[in-house]
Amino acid sequence: MDKLEQLENLAPVKWALVHPRLAAWIVLSVGMVALLVNEARDVGLTTGNWISLIVATVLVAGACIMIVSWEDDDESEEKAENGELTEAVSEHVETPEDTEE
């Protein structure tokens, strides 16, 4: 069995393949919160400040993933529109096979 196939059979990887945006949000959030905690650990923030910063960081990560995924939505819409247009044109255009009869 190929190593890539073994990786795809892991439960977290299967879940991430089914839910790519949510998985990206979680991964980005964890990374951003880790950087936040590392950089602000000696600042002297109160518990309320920490909670507010962490919530804001997670929301910003979600906004980033949403913005990045807009391009994916545009591409899938374009493909769908082009496929529908191709089907509509092929219904109305005579092919050489149609004219031979």
ZAFILO-609786 format. One record per residue (C-alpha): y, x, z. Coordinates in pm, whole numbers, plus 32768, in hexadecimal, padded with zeros to 4 digits. Example, Ala and Ser with C-alpha at 12.3 -4.5 7.8 and 13.67 -1.06 7.14 Angstrom:
BEGIN
Y/X/Z
7E3E/84CE/830C
7F96/8557/82CA
REM end
This chain:
BEGIN
Y/X/Z
8000/8000/8000
8156/8083/7FA4
8244/80E0/80C1
834A/7FF1/803A
824F/7ED3/8042
81F5/7F2F/81A8
8364/7F23/8204
8390/7DCF/815F
8272/7D44/8230
8326/7D88/8379
83A5/7C47/841B
8513/7CB6/8443
851F/7D2B/82DA
848A/7BE2/825D
858D/7B25/8329
86A6/7C00/82A0
8630/7BC3/813B
863A/7A4C/8177
878C/7A57/822C
8848/7B80/8195
89A8/7B1A/81FB
894C/7ACE/8362
888A/7C14/8378
89B2/7CD5/82EC
8A99/7C2A/83E5
89B9/7C8C/8507
8996/7DF6/8495
8B0A/7E1C/8453
8B61/7D76/859F
8A7D/7E5C/8663
8B13/7F8E/85BB
8C79/7F1C/85EE
8C41/7EBE/875A
8B97/800F/8798
8CC7/80C2/8709
8DB0/7FE7/87D5
8CF8/802F/8918
8CE8/81A2/88CC
8E5A/81C1/887C
8EE3/80D8/898A
8E01/8132/8AAE
8F0A/8201/8B64
9032/811B/8B25
9008/804C/8C61
8FD4/7EF4/8BCB
8F7F/7DCE/8CA9
8E4A/7CFA/8C75
8F17/7BEC/8BCA
8FAC/7CEF/8ADF
8E52/7D73/8A86
8DCD/7C16/8A40
8EFA/7BC0/8968
8EE3/7D04/88A2
8D6D/7CE2/886A
8D8D/7B75/87F8
8EAC/7BD2/8710
8DE4/7CF6/8685
8CB6/7C1B/863C
8D94/7B19/8590
8E3C/7C27/84BE
8CE5/7CA8/8457
8C86/7B47/83ED
8DC8/7B27/8324
8D7C/7C73/8278
8C21/7C02/8213
8CAB/7AB7/8196
8DB1/7B67/80C2
8CB4/7C5B/8033
8BC4/7B3E/7FE4
8CCC/7A84/7F19
8C80/7B6E/7DF8
8B0F/7B12/7E0E
8B69/79A2/7DFA
8C46/79DC/7CCB
8B33/7A98/7C13
8A2D/798D/7C59
8B1D/787B/7BE8
8B68/7939/7AA7
89F7/7964/7A60
89B8/77F4/7A9D
8ADB/778F/79BF
8A6C/787B/78A9
8907/77FB/78BE
8979/7693/78AB
8A60/76E5/7789
894B/7796/76CD
8865/766C/76F9
8974/757A/7688
89C4/7649/7553
8857/7674/74F4
8828/74FA/74F8
893E/74C8/73F6
890B/75F3/7314
8806/75E5/7202
871A/7709/71F9
8681/778D/70B5
853B/76E7/711A
85E7/7593/7121
867D/75BB/6FC5
8531/7617/6F1E
849F/74BF/6F52
REM end
